Amino acid sequence: MALLSTHSDLDLEKQVATLSRELAALRKAVAKRGGAYFEDGRDAASDYYSELAGRLTDALPAIRNKGRAIERTARDHPATAAAVGLVVVGLIASLVFSRR
C-alpha cells in the first residue's frame, strides 16, 4: 500500500509541475498580448488626439468670432444675459440633484 501512495504522489507532483510550467507560459503569452494591446490603444489615442487638435485648430477662428458675437450681445442686453445664465445654472443644479 505504501508503494501505491508513493507512486500516486510522484504522479501528482509531475502533474502539478507540468501545470505550473503551462501556467507560466500562459502568463508570458498574456503579458505579451497585453503589452501589444496597450501599444495599440496608445497609438489609437494619439491618432485621435492629433486629429482632434487639427480640427480644433482649424475651427478656432470661427469659435473666437462666435464668442465675440455672444459677448457683444451680452453687453448690449445684460438683463437677458443674466436671465439665461440663471436658467443654465438652474438646469445644471436640477441635473446634479436629480441623479442622487
ABEGO torsion letter per residue (X at the ends): XAAAAAAAAAAAAAAAAAAAAAAAAAAAAAAAAAAAAAAAAAAAAAAAAAAAAAAAAAAAAAAAAAAAAAAAAAAABAAAAAAAAAAAAAAAAAAAAAAX
